[in-house]
Amino acid sequence: MTIRTRLTLWYAGILTGSLLVIGLGTYREIDERLRHEHRWEPEEHAIAETSEMVFQVGLPAVVLGLLGGWWLTRRALAPVAGLTEAIKKIHERNLRQPLPRTGNGDELDRLTEVFNGMLARLDDSFNRTREFTLHASHELKTPLTILCGETETALRDESLSVAARERAASLLDELRRLARIVDGLTLLAKADAGQVVLKLEPLPFNELVRDNFADAQILAEPQGVQVELAVCEEVSVRGDRHRLRQLLLNLADNAVKYNQPQGRVTMSLRRAGDMAEFTIANSGAGIPPEMLPRVFDRFFRGDAAHSQAVDGCGLGLSIVEWIVTAHHGSVKIESVPSKITTVTVRLPAGPDKTKAA
């Protein structure tokens, strides 16, 4: 029940009680007057006159009071509804935009001022986190590059024993994995800070999908996973070629890694109205329903036991979500555990050439 409804009901109860008190007082007054004047059957006359006054004057007054009270309540609570709608639109990218204030200095205006102060503190906290992540990832790049280079040089030393070579190779794999994490963090931190500029241009999205299909086949070969391109309609989008290739490669890499041996990956690209719809499905273990809302969270990797056996850092889908959002599209994941997991990406499509012809 809303505050407006609750206040209206309370107000109606008060008016009804007041009407009863007024009616009782009027009855006693009329009854006393009739008895004082020694009229015949004073009680019946008192009841009749009281009822007449209540119905002719009291009820209209109650109805008018209810309507006036409802209107005043609605007017008084209108700023609350406006504040609620404004708060609903708050997210981490518009914390600098203050909530509208009434400026009349009332309780609601002071509450809005408190909210604005809280948003300013949150914005400062988010900015500090972004700056730390960006600076830390930037500072880590140079030593990681040096370590990778030195380890690669050591691996080319023919005098190394087999055991030493294996240790060096394992170290290089971990260094490269850490470098990928740093690169992902750098990209997301720059994206959060609005420092990533996309080069938007008309692109044949179907060609990017076909290139990604070829890359996925190479990724899938060691695990014996079969990759299929079921449908690839001709459709164009306006986007950044490098980021869209990164989007498709991340999805293909996930579909292969989180699959079962001798499993299957199926891709398709269709035009759905004014959208280009790309889907990729794999036959892996799937994602439990309770984990689906968190799949785009940074560093979230689902089942810990399964994740330990799969190389990754939990940033791939976060990058996918950012790329899709930056292109004004949408992405969703549906999964039936132990059967199939499907990722659907929808991007604004260019003009349909077949209809134009």
Secondary structure by P-SEA (a helix, b strand, c coil): ccaaaaaaaaaaaaaaaaaaaaaaaaaaaaaaaaaaacccaaaaaaaaaaaaaaaacaaaaaaaaaaaaaaaaaaaaaaaaaaaaaaaacccccccccccccccccaaaaaaaaaaaaaaaaaaaaaaaaaaaaaaaaaaaaaaaaaaaaaaaaaacccccaaaaaaaaaaaaaaaaaaaaaaaaaaaaaaaaccccccccccaaaaaaaaaaaaaaaaaccccbbbbbccccbbbbbccaaaaaaaaaaaaaaaaaaccccbbbbbbccccccbbbbbbbbbccccccccccccccccccccaaaaaacccccaaaaaaaaaaaaacbbbbbbbccccbbbbbbbccccccccccc
